[in-house]
Amino acid sequence: PDEGEFIVGLTGVGPGDSLSLLLQVAPGSADPEAEPRPVRWSVLCDNYWRPAAPRELAIDTSRSLRASGIVSLVLPGETTTDNTWLPAGAVWLKASVDKGSRAACQLVEVAANAVEVRFEDRGNDPRHLADALPAGSIAKLLAPPPALKQVAQPYASQGGRQQESDAMLVRRAAERLRHRQRCVTPWDYERLLLEAY
């Protein structure tokens, strides 16, 4: 009944376990004029798709698959691995949208055991955030837990913003006085968008 869905199987997990998935999407592949629809997550339990309860879906930073993000959820107690609809031995998850699948970006990769890492400033060079951290830069932890075998950073960092210099402050203040957060000309729209992103 759904217009769009994808199914992913996971081994090594069971009822009550929490899992985090990185959903890497192709930026700009969604239709920007389409209304975004909420993504519904379900778990295959005894050959029926049981919707994930709101308390089971801990994090969803993918903005309804309009951006790359992490989805974390707790598997319900009814989760089974001996289903006949799909190959046995795996926990099966389904993400679906009822209509308007054009509003979701195309998936590039789904990776398990994802975590978000944030930069902590310890007196670093202020120009450190001028460029994104290339993929593969994070290869190990300072104090890894014994159960952790490997760390991988498959994609470049995002969201960093350089500390504002005096010249940037003067320019931003002049632009703010000019448009006062109210766009009049196309140039005003451009400046507000550039500052926001």
C-alpha positions in Angstrom: 0.0 0.0 0.0 3.0 2.4 0.4 4.4 4.3 -2.6 7.9 4.0 -1.4 9.8 1.7 1.0 13.1 0.1 1.7 13.9 -3.0 3.7 17.1 -3.7 5.6 18.1 -6.9 7.4 20.4 -7.0 10.4 22.1 -9.9 12.1 23.5 -10.1 15.6 20.6 -8.1 17.2 17.4 -9.2 18.9 14.4 -8.0 20.9 15.3 -5.1 23.2 18.5 -4.2 21.5 19.2 -0.7 20.3 20.7 0.1 17.0 21.8 3.1 15.0 21.8 3.3 11.3 23.6 5.9 9.1 21.3 6.8 6.2 23.6 8.4 3.6 21.6 10.0 0.8 22.5 11.7 -2.5 22.2 15.4 -1.8 19.8 17.2 -4.1 18.1 14.1 -5.4 14.8 14.9 -3.8 12.2 17.0 -5.4 12.4 20.4 -3.5 8.8 21.3 -4.4 7.3 18.1 -3.1 5.8 18.1 0.4 8.0 16.0 2.7 6.1 13.0 4.2 7.0 11.3 7.5 8.9 8.1 7.3 7.3 5.2 9.2 9.6 2.6 10.6 8.4 -1.0 11.1 9.9 -4.3 12.4 9.0 -7.7 11.0 7.4 -9.7 13.9 5.9 -13.1 13.2 5.3 -12.3 9.6 3.6 -9.0 10.1 5.1 -5.4 10.0 4.8 -3.9 13.5 5.1 -0.1 13.4 7.7 1.3 15.7 6.2 3.1 18.7 7.3 6.7 19.2 9.2 5.7 22.4 11.1 3.1 20.4 12.4 5.6 17.8 15.0 7.5 19.8 16.7 9.6 17.1 15.9 10.5 13.5 18.2 13.3 12.1 17.5 12.4 8.4 14.6 15.0 8.2 12.3 12.4 6.5 15.2 11.3 4.3 15.8 14.8 2.9 19.3 14.7 4.3 21.9 12.2 5.5 21.4 11.4 9.1 21.3 8.8 11.9 18.2 6.8 12.9 18.4 5.1 16.3 15.7 2.8 17.5 15.1 0.1 20.1 13.8 -3.2 18.8 10.5 -4.2 20.4 10.1 -7.3 22.5 7.9 -8.9 19.7 10.9 -8.9 17.2 11.5 -12.3 15.6 14.1 -13.7 13.3 12.3 -16.9 12.2 9.9 -15.2 9.7 9.0 -16.9 6.4 8.2 -13.7 4.4 11.9 -12.8 4.3 15.0 -15.0 4.9 15.2 -16.3 8.5 18.1 -15.4 10.8 17.9 -11.6 10.5 15.9 -8.8 12.0 14.1 -7.0 9.3 13.3 -3.2 9.4 11.2 -1.4 6.9 11.0 2.4 6.3 8.1 3.5 4.2 6.2 6.6 3.0 2.6 6.4 2.0 2.8 8.9 -0.8 5.1 11.7 -2.1 8.2 9.6 -2.3 9.7 12.2 -4.7 10.3 14.3 -1.5 12.9 11.8 -0.2 16.4 11.7 -1.4 17.9 8.6 -3.0 19.8 6.3 -0.6 23.5 5.8 -1.3 24.3 3.7 1.7 22.9 2.3 4.9 25.6 1.6 7.6 25.0 0.0 11.0 26.5 1.1 14.4 26.6 4.8 13.5 27.5 7.6 15.9 27.8 11.3 15.6 31.1 12.9 16.5 31.3 16.6 17.4 34.4 18.8 17.4 35.6 19.9 20.8 37.8 23.0 20.6 40.9 22.7 22.8 42.7 25.8 21.7 42.9 24.6 18.0 43.8 26.9 15.1 40.6 29.0 14.4 41.1 28.2 10.7 40.6 24.5 11.5 36.9 24.6 10.5 37.5 26.3 7.2 37.6 23.0 5.4 35.7 19.7 6.1 37.5 16.9 7.7 38.2 14.4 4.8 36.7 10.9 4.8 39.0 8.4 6.6 40.6 11.0 8.9 39.1 9.4 12.0 40.7 5.9 12.2 40.9 5.1 16.0 39.8 6.4 19.4 42.0 7.8 22.1 40.7 5.2 24.6 38.8 2.5 22.7 36.5 0.2 24.7 37.6 -3.5 24.5 34.6 -4.6 22.6 35.2 -2.1 19.7 37.2 -3.7 16.9 37.1 -1.0 14.2 36.3 2.7 13.6 35.6 4.1 10.2 34.7 7.5 8.9 33.3 6.8 5.4 32.2 10.4 4.6 33.7 13.9 5.1 32.5 16.0 8.0 29.8 18.6 7.7 28.4 21.6 9.5 31.6 23.2 10.6 31.8 27.0 10.7 34.9 29.1 11.0 35.2 31.5 13.8 34.0 35.0 12.8 36.9 37.4 11.9 36.7 41.1 12.4 36.2 41.6 8.6 33.3 39.1 8.6 31.7 40.8 11.6 31.9 44.2 9.8 30.3 42.8 6.7 27.6 40.9 8.5 26.7 44.0 10.6 26.5 46.2 7.5 24.3 43.6 5.7 22.1 43.3 8.8 21.6 47.1 9.0 20.7 47.1 5.3 18.0 44.5 5.2 17.1 44.1 9.0 16.1 40.4 8.4 13.5 41.6 5.9 14.2 40.8 2.3 13.4 43.5 -0.3 15.7 42.7 -3.2 17.1 39.4 -4.6 20.4 40.4 -3.2 18.9 40.5 0.3 17.6 36.9 -0.1 21.0 35.8 -1.3 22.8 37.3 1.7 20.4 35.8 4.2 20.6 32.4 2.6 24.4 32.5 2.5 24.6 33.5 6.1 22.2 30.7 7.2 24.0 28.0 5.2 
